[in-house]
């Protein structure tokens, strides 16, 4: 009794069996990987790995920078809420000192003078403590341009300053680091009044010869 090679079709088999054997042989050949297709391009593999490495390094560097920025912000702005609450105390000390006129200071007795000196010392001490923690006072001067990031316009009035510039400071502002803790409340100039503007224009005109008498005739 002879053994039949599994790869050799049985000639005595039925046609259906022969077709099935041919189909199985074709599938087996198709399943065998091509040597060229199975071996990837080494340069492409190296380029892909290099790209993945660069992306991973960039992500790690970005994460490190974000962590450093978060730590810096946490250290710099940790006292934001406490500093904002202390601004009311600074304002009250400034109002107390501003309520005493120069005449009252000059005629004040020893008790009032000592009290004023104590309030001034407390105000300076509070300001230095706030500055030590990164809180600085913002006191714009009349004539400076309005900065919407640092100033809050409360009103607009005719003033000798240019239109849109600061005419008067109602309340100083404060910043902590690079952030605005409280915007300075200011009054914005609407430009000189009509009478002031016309008089200013007249004063800027050159004087005519002979006392302004027309001598052209």
Secondary structure, 3 states (H helix, E strand, C coil): CCCCCCCCCCCCCCHHHHHHHHHHHHHHHHHCCCHHHHCCCHHHHHHHHHHHHHHHHHHHHHHHHHHHHHHHHHHHCCCHHHHHHHHHHHHHHHHHHHCCCHHHHHCCCHHHHHHHHHHHHHHHHHHHHHHHCCEEEECCCCCCECCCCCEEEEEEECCCCCCCEEEEEEECEEEECCEEEECEEEEEECCCCHHHHHHHHHHHCCCCCHHHCCCCC
